Amino acid sequence: MNFLLGIVISLIAVVILVLIPWVGVGALGLHTLFGIIIPYVALAFFFVGIMIRVVRWGKSPVPFRIPTTAGQQWSFPWIKQNRIDNPTSTFGVVVRMAFEILLFRSLFRHTRMEFREGPRIGYEWEKWLWIGALAFHYSFLVVILRHLRFFTDPIPYFVHLIESLDGFLEMGIAPLAGFAVPGIMISGLVLPTALLFLFLRRIFSAQVAYLSLPADYFPLILLMAIATTGVFMRYIGAFMQALFKVDVLTVEVVKVKELALGLVTFHPTIPEGIGAIFYIHLFLVSVLLAYFPFSKLVHMAGIFLSPTRNLSNNSRFVRHVNPWDYPVKVHAYEEYEEEFRDKMIEAGLPVEKMPEETEETDTGSGEEEKE
């Protein structure tokens, strides 16, 4: 039942985070705090935290080659080498890293152990985990790139291209009560679905639930809250305008863009007429940015500095010397035997030089000194 406690703690934490800007903006009118100060502080935490983590990783000593290998190593010419899973060149490492970063290749090869009839131990390919992770990361990336339209003027061409590809299904909702409801984006459906899948997997998979902590549930619930508020503003706001005073008309988008451009250009302003739901969305994003460097989410930067992935396996033909080695006083065997020869002979242990040989050698050297 520990996983239930972790879910409850994470859920309560996210609910409190939602209530903070709702009360702060809706009741107290702290628009400047939640629209300017907190986003700037969150960005500072994000960039400074990421830099500190990367510098610490970069300073960590990696004296030996420790790449994870899953294929034939380079050896004889007639034995085919796996140049991706066991690279010996920089090109092989680059290809391996590209597959890892863009396609999650190691996760694609991941298997789950399970007990079958017999009883027998079997291994099942975790294809749904790979698909869910790939769907989440790419849909999240598309959403971030689409949001660049709020921070740029003019809007770059690639942002328009991404939006056209993301909405190529041309699904839309008819105007309702005079409000123009925007078309549905594929990423807006895939992102919350993938997050829900990853969250349910941590609940219903006994092995994963046993290993999960509140630090695993909190980012998922926080991301689901961010996606939910974003979907709410884009699609459901038209139905709830009277309650939340949120408008999805072009005027509202222009006000949000004015706020975003002010933050980017360091000339922040707070336009009037932006509803509380936007500040909730912005506050949750700010919490995610500030929390990012101190959580497991920082693997986004750590993958580039992972010695198990970014090193080539060339130890068979290149000698790697530990640059952090310091002089160590050694006790050679000759010195050891010279010190304990008599005790070794008494114990019946073999020695390289017998005492007679040692005495003759000492006598001979003494006579030579007299001459």
Buried (B, 14 or more C-beta within 10 A) or exposed (E): EEBEEBBEBBBEBBEEBBEBBBEBBBEEEBBEBBBBEBBEEBBEBBEEBBEEBBEEBEEEEBEEBEBBEEEEBBEEEEEEBBBBBBBBEEEBBEBBBEBBBEEBBBBBEBEEEEEEEEEEEEEEEBEEBBBBBBBBBBBBEBBEBBEBBBBEEEBEEEBEEBBEEBBEEEEEEEEEEEBEBBBBBBBBBBBBBBBBBBBEBBBEBEEBBEEBBBEBBBBBBBBBBBBBBBBBBBBBBBBEBEEBBBBBEEEBBEBBBBBBBBBEEEEBEBBEEBBBBBBBBBBBBBBBBBBBBEBEBBEEBEBEBBBEBBBBBBBEEEEEEEEEEEEEEEEEEEEEBEEBBEEBEEEEEEBEEEEEEEEEEEEEEEEEEEE
